[in-house]
Amino acid sequence: MGQAPPGASYNTNGEGLPLIAGAGDFKNRHLSPKKHTTSPQRICIAGDIILSIRASIGEKVIADAQYCLGRGVAGLRAKKVLDSQYLWHWLTSSERDLSARGRGATFLQVNKSDIDSLQLPLPPLDEQRRIAAILDQADAIRTKRRQQLNPLGELPGSLFWSNFSANYPIVRLEEVGTVQGGLQISRARAANPIEVPYLRVANVQRSNLDLSEIKLLRATDREITRTRLIAGDLLFVEGHASQFEVGRVSLWNGELRECVHQNHLIRFRASRRRLEPRFAEIWFNTQRGATHFRRAARTTSGLHTISATTVKSAPLPLPPIEIQRAFVERVEHINAQRSRVEAALACDDELFASLQSRAFKGEL
């Protein structure tokens, strides 16, 4: 959590009755009051810090009006010797410590004693305000940097739809390449002669391969020939607990000399004369491009799944190959900008954490 937000400007119900704030009201650091009460038990006023003490322990908002506090939250009001913004930043730095005190079988929660037991450094009020101002400024830089990331992330999808949705024919993937299922993992594989690396669902993120852990399986020479990956192959996730992740796709660029894929990944190999694989990857990872898989997915025991037939029938706008490649270059430029912003944000976060640590050790 960073600098205290200004609040969402919620009001009472017109009868002077306070709104209830509960533990579920911390999305985007804004309150979402759900009902009113005529017999409030615990009241906070504008400027108080409302702290989550259940499940999302340590999340917090600034009250912008009078609220009755429901279960799962606690109200903190700074006394005259304590600057409220200093208190906000100290709570941010203490979030992990407070969360570690959580207890409970269904969900973790802390109580008033856990909060009271935390040690709050208390320099003179002017010093508190100086420290809070430094942390406010550092956090404002981080906030602006994060605001740059969202447009950069959404831009490829917006560009794709505006450029290609109505101007070019729509084809099915099976018209511009081939689809192949993967190898099933079982104990019977122990008898096979060849050990080979394979990709699984955890390795295939959205437009990104996580190769930090590569597992091995045993296969026959025929199986390896059938499922061997080559640079330019696309891998679609066949099943996922989230309907928004089924069908996510990433491009294989030949990162390993020899690699196959399991059956929970569906491979697509493009005809390179007609389709640039990176172009297809960008499209199917946009919100519109992924809609086909979400609609076609079947749900069994909480798992959303697609089939090779679903991948074959996936629709794709198909401009000439030269236009596809030019678009890919444009997206790569955008992604390079995004990477630079992410690197700068990581430095900002590191600086803020350092300042925060020094602030409450009396070293700032």
BELUR-V930907 format. One record per pair of residues at least 24 apart in sequence whose ideal C-beta (glycine too) atoms are under 10 Angstrom apart, sorted by the first residue. I is the first residue (numbers start at 1). J is the second residue. Records with the same first field share a line. If there is no record, write none. Layout:
# BELUR-V930907
I->J / J
This chain:
# BELUR-V930907
1->26 / 29 / 58 / 59 / 60 / 61 / 88 / 89 / 91 / 92 / 93 / 95 / 139
2->29 / 88 / 89 / 92 / 135 / 136 / 138 / 139 / 140 / 142 / 143 / 146 / 352
3->29 / 62 / 85 / 88 / 89 / 92 / 132 / 135 / 136 / 137 / 138 / 139 / 140 / 142 / 143
4->29 / 47 / 49 / 60 / 61 / 62 / 84 / 85 / 87 / 88 / 89 / 91 / 92 / 132 / 136 / 139
5->29 / 30 / 60 / 61 / 62 / 64 / 88 / 143
6->30 / 62 / 64
7->31 / 46 / 47 / 61 / 62 / 63 / 64 / 65
8->32 / 33 / 61 / 64 / 65
9->64 / 65
10->63 / 64 / 65 / 67
11->64 / 65 / 66
12->36 / 65 / 66 / 67
13->37
16->66
17->66 / 68
18->42 / 43 / 44 / 45 / 65 / 66 / 67 / 68 / 69
19->63 / 65 / 66 / 67 / 68 / 70
20->67 / 68 / 69 / 70 / 71 / 73
21->48 / 50 / 52 / 61 / 63 / 65 / 67 / 68 / 69 / 70 / 72 / 73 / 75
22->50 / 52 / 54 / 67 / 68 / 69 / 70 / 71 / 72 / 73
23->50 / 51 / 52 / 53 / 54 / 55 / 56 / 57 / 59 / 69 / 70 / 71 / 72 / 73 / 107 / 109
24->52 / 54 / 55 / 56 / 70 / 72 / 73
25->50 / 52 / 59 / 61 / 67 / 70 / 72 / 73
26->50 / 51 / 52 / 55 / 56 / 58 / 59 / 60 / 61 / 72 / 73
27->56 / 59 / 61
28->61
29->59 / 60 / 61 / 62
30->61 / 62 / 64
31->61 / 62 / 63 / 64 / 65 / 67 / 73
33->65 / 67 / 68 / 70
34->70
35->68 / 70
36->68
37->67 / 68 / 70
38->68
39->68
40->66 / 67 / 68 / 69
41->68 / 69 / 70
42->67 / 68 / 69 / 70 / 71 / 73 / 74 / 75
43->67 / 68 / 69 / 75
44->68 / 69 / 73 / 74 / 75 / 76 / 77
45->75 / 77
47->77 / 78 / 84
48->74 / 75 / 76 / 77 / 78 / 84
49->74 / 75 / 76 / 77 / 78 / 84 / 85 / 87 / 88 / 91
50->74 / 75 / 76
51->75 / 76 / 91 / 95 / 98 / 110 / 115
52->95 / 98 / 99 / 109 / 110
53->98 / 101 / 102 / 108 / 109 / 110 / 111 / 112 / 114 / 115
54->102 / 104 / 106 / 107 / 108 / 109 / 110 / 111
55->102 / 104 / 106 / 107 / 108 / 109
56->99 / 107 / 108
57->95 / 96 / 98 / 99 / 100 / 101 / 102 / 107 / 108 / 109 / 110 / 114
58->91 / 92 / 94 / 95 / 96 / 97 / 98 / 99 / 102 / 110
59->95 / 99
60->88 / 91 / 92 / 95
62->88
71->109
72->107 / 109
74->110 / 111 / 112 / 114 / 115
76->115
78->128
80->125
81->122 / 124 / 125 / 128
82->120 / 122 / 125 / 128
83->123 / 125 / 126 / 127 / 128 / 129 / 130 / 131 / 132 / 133
84->128 / 132
85->128 / 129 / 131 / 132 / 133 / 135 / 136
86->120 / 121 / 122 / 123 / 125 / 127 / 128 / 129 / 130 / 131 / 132 / 133 / 135 / 359 / 360
87->120 / 128 / 132
88->132 / 135 / 136 / 139
89->128 / 131 / 132 / 134 / 135 / 136 / 138 / 139 / 352 / 355 / 356 / 359 / 360
90->118 / 119 / 120 / 121 / 122 / 128 / 131 / 132 / 135 / 356 / 359 / 360
91->115 / 118 / 120
92->135 / 139 / 352 / 356
93->135 / 353 / 356 / 357 / 359 / 360
94->118 / 119 / 120 / 360
119->360
120->360
121->359 / 360 / 361 / 362
123->359 / 360 / 362 / 364
127->359 / 362 / 364
128->359
130->359 / 364
131->355 / 356 / 358 / 359 / 360 / 362 / 364
132->359
134->355 / 356 / 358 / 359 / 364
135->352 / 355 / 356 / 359 / 360 / 364
137->355
138->348 / 349 / 351 / 352 / 353 / 354 / 355 / 356 / 359
139->348 / 352 / 355 / 356
141->344 / 345 / 348 / 351 / 352
142->344 / 345 / 347 / 348 / 349 / 351 / 352
143->348
144->345 / 348
145->341 / 342 / 344 / 345 / 346 / 347 / 348 / 349
146->341 / 342 / 345 / 348 / 349
147->341
148->337 / 338 / 340 / 341 / 342 / 344 / 345
149->337 / 338 / 341 / 342 / 345
151->334 / 338
152->334 / 335 / 337 / 338 / 339 / 340 / 341 / 342
153->334 / 335 / 338 / 341
154->286 / 287
155->330 / 331 / 334 / 335 / 337 / 338
156->207 / 282 / 283 / 285 / 286 / 327 / 328 / 330 / 331 / 332 / 334 / 335 / 338
157->282 / 283 / 285 / 286 / 287 / 288 / 289 / 290 / 331
158->286 / 287 / 288
159->282 / 286 / 327 / 330 / 331 / 334
160->279 / 282 / 283 / 285 / 286 / 288 / 289 / 317 / 327 / 331
161->283 / 286 / 287 / 288 / 289 / 317
163->317 / 319 / 323 / 327 / 330
164->279 / 283 / 316 / 317 / 318 / 319 / 323 / 324 / 327
165->288 / 317
166->317
167->317 / 319 / 323
168->316 / 317 / 318 / 319 / 320 / 323 / 324
169->316 / 317 / 318 / 319
170->315 / 316 / 317 / 318
171->274 / 275 / 314 / 315 / 316 / 317 / 318
172->311 / 312 / 313 / 314 / 315 / 316
173->234 / 236 / 268 / 270 / 275 / 280 / 284 / 292 / 310 / 311 / 312 / 313 / 314 / 315 / 316
174->268 / 308 / 309 / 311 / 312 / 313 / 314
175->271 / 274 / 275 / 312 / 316 / 318
176->268 / 270 / 271 / 272 / 273 / 274 / 275 / 280 / 316 / 318
177->232 / 233 / 234 / 267 / 268 / 269 / 270 / 271 / 272 / 274 / 275 / 277 / 280 / 311 / 312
178->267 / 268 / 269 / 270 / 271 / 312
179->234 / 236 / 266 / 267 / 268 / 269 / 307 / 308 / 309 / 310 / 311 / 312 / 313 / 314
180->226 / 227 / 228 / 229 / 233 / 261 / 265 / 266 / 267 / 268 / 269 / 308 / 311
181->226 / 227 / 238 / 261 / 262 / 263 / 264 / 265 / 266 / 267 / 307 / 308 / 311
182->223 / 226 / 227 / 229 / 235 / 238 / 260 / 261 / 262 / 263 / 264 / 265 / 266 / 267 / 308
183->217 / 218 / 219 / 220 / 223 / 224 / 226 / 227 / 260 / 261 / 262 / 263 / 265
184->217 / 262 / 263 / 264
185->215 / 217 / 262 / 263 / 264
186->217
188->218
189->217 / 218 / 219 / 220 / 223
190->217 / 218
191->218 / 220
192->217 / 218 / 219 / 220 / 221 / 223 / 224
193->218 / 219 / 220 / 221
194->218 / 219 / 220 / 221 / 223 / 224 / 258
195->219
196->223 / 224 / 227 / 228 / 256 / 258 / 259 / 260
197->229 / 256 / 257 / 258 / 259 / 260 / 261
198->224 / 227 / 229 / 256 / 259 / 260 / 261 / 262 / 265
199->227 / 229 / 233 / 235 / 250 / 252 / 255 / 256 / 259 / 260 / 261 / 262 / 264 / 265 / 267
200->237 / 261 / 262 / 263 / 264 / 265
201->235 / 237 / 238 / 239 / 240 / 245 / 246 / 248 / 261 / 262 / 264 / 265
202->237 / 264
203->235 / 237 / 250 / 252 / 255 / 259 / 261 / 262 / 265
204->234 / 235 / 236 / 237 / 238 / 248 / 249 / 250 / 251 / 252 / 261 / 264 / 265
205->237 / 245 / 248 / 249 / 250 / 285
206->237 / 244 / 245 / 247 / 248 / 249 / 250 / 281 / 284 / 285 / 290
207->248 / 249 / 250 / 251 / 278 / 281 / 282 / 284 / 285 / 331 / 335
208->248 / 250 / 251 / 285
209->235 / 250 / 251 / 252 / 253 / 255
210->250
211->255 / 256 / 259
214->255 / 256 / 259
215->262
217->260 / 262
219->260
223->260
224->258 / 259 / 260
225->260
226->260 / 267
227->259 / 260 / 261 / 262 / 263 / 265 / 267
228->258 / 259 / 260 / 261 / 267
229->253 / 254 / 255 / 256 / 258 / 259 / 260 / 261 / 265 / 267 / 269
230->254 / 259 / 267 / 269
231->255 / 277
232->268 / 269 / 270 / 272 / 275 / 276 / 277 / 278
233->259 / 261 / 267 / 268 / 269 / 270 / 277
234->265 / 266 / 267 / 268 / 269 / 270 / 275 / 277 / 278 / 280 / 281 / 284 / 311
235->261 / 265 / 266 / 267 / 268 / 281
236->264 / 265 / 266 / 267 / 268 / 281 / 284 / 293 / 306 / 308 / 310 / 311 / 314
237->264 / 265 / 266 / 293 / 304 / 305 / 306
238->262 / 263 / 264 / 265 / 266 / 293 / 297 / 303 / 304 / 305 / 306 / 307 / 308 / 310 / 311
239->263 / 264 / 265 / 297 / 298 / 300 / 303 / 304 / 305 / 306 / 307
240->264 / 293 / 297 / 303 / 304 / 305 / 306
241->301 / 302 / 303 / 304
242->294 / 303 / 304
243->290 / 293 / 294 / 295 / 297 / 299 / 304
244->287 / 290 / 293 / 294 / 304
245->290 / 293 / 294 / 304
246->290 / 293 / 294 / 296 / 297 / 298 / 299 / 303 / 304 / 305 / 306 / 310
247->284 / 285 / 289 / 290 / 291 / 292 / 293 / 294 / 295 / 296 / 297 / 304 / 305 / 306 / 310 / 311 / 314
248->281 / 284 / 285 / 290 / 293
249->277 / 280 / 281 / 282 / 283 / 284 / 285 / 289 / 290 / 293 / 311 / 314
250->281 / 285
251->277 / 278 / 280 / 281 / 282
252->277
253->277 / 278
263->308
264->305
266->306 / 307 / 308 / 309 / 310 / 311 / 312
267->308 / 311
268->308 / 311 / 312 / 314
272->321
273->321
274->318 / 320 / 321 / 324
275->316 / 318 / 321 / 324
276->319 / 321 / 322 / 323 / 324 / 325 / 326 / 327 / 328
277->324 / 328
278->324 / 325 / 327 / 328 / 329 / 331 / 332
279->316 / 317 / 318 / 319 / 321 / 323 / 324 / 325 / 326 / 327 / 328 / 331
280->314 / 316 / 317 / 318 / 324
281->328 / 331
282->324 / 327 / 328 / 331 / 332 / 335
283->314 / 315 / 316 / 317 / 318 / 324 / 327
284->311 / 314 / 315 / 316
288->317
289->314 / 315 / 316 / 317
290->314
291->315
292->316
